[in-house]
Amino acid sequence: MNKNFLTVAAVTLSLFTFGQIQQVGQENLAPTTTTANQLPNSSYQSDRTAPNNVPMQVSNSGANTQGAHSCVMHDLNEQHYASRGLLNEYHQSAMQGAQGAANLNFPETPNTNEISVIFHVVHNPNNPAENVSNAAIMALFQELQEDYQLLNADQSMVRGGLGFTPADCDINFCLATQDPNGVPLSEVGVVRVATTEDYYDHANGEENKMKSSATGGSDIWNRNNY
């Protein structure tokens, strides 16, 4: 897992978490944020479209084969719960949560929900390419906004035959303008941390080193607020 990653700290956006579902209220938002309409216009072409003739498959083996996709986050979650003897319970909880949600009519919130976002860029100065540009980060942020507010230019191309119905989720992401201590950020929505690490090897237990300054990374911000 290379460290030139863009982490949306605490905006993991999983609908169901093992053990509990946390609701982020307005009181948990960052004190000062900026909205998408305050950003410069950016053009970004998504590369997420898979070839029509190559079905996407999820592979637990991590094999790099054509048409297969290995999700490192999935593998790390599996390892985390398996190491604690909770893997079966984790799977059962996810299934029960999904089935329960399918049978419920959740009330719609009256207003748009806002979630504060902070990007952590951990980079080695010896490799300038790791210090991802602000333009690349803002392009990713803009795509996030489009996905959750149904602003995609290609929304009419959704594959309806699979039962998908495009919708505006009433979620607006805001870029944090100050850190948790109230200190204004020099770069809105972004924290950059230089490290001497060359590589974070998730296959050898280093997947969390990037998440703490004590191990050459960037400290996680409060996930109830960001």
Secondary structure, 3 states (H helix, E strand, C coil): CCCCCCEECCCCCCCCCCCCCCCCCHHHCCCCEECHHHCCCCCCCCCCCCCCCCCCEECCCCCCCCCEECCHHHHHHHHHHHHCCCHHHHHHHHHHHHHHHHCCCCCCCCCCEEEEECEEEEECCCCHHHCCCHHHHHHHHHHHHHHHHCCCCCHHHCCHHHCCCCCCCCEEEEEECECCCCCECCCCCEEEEECCCCCCCHHHCCCCHHHCHHHCCCCCCCCCCC
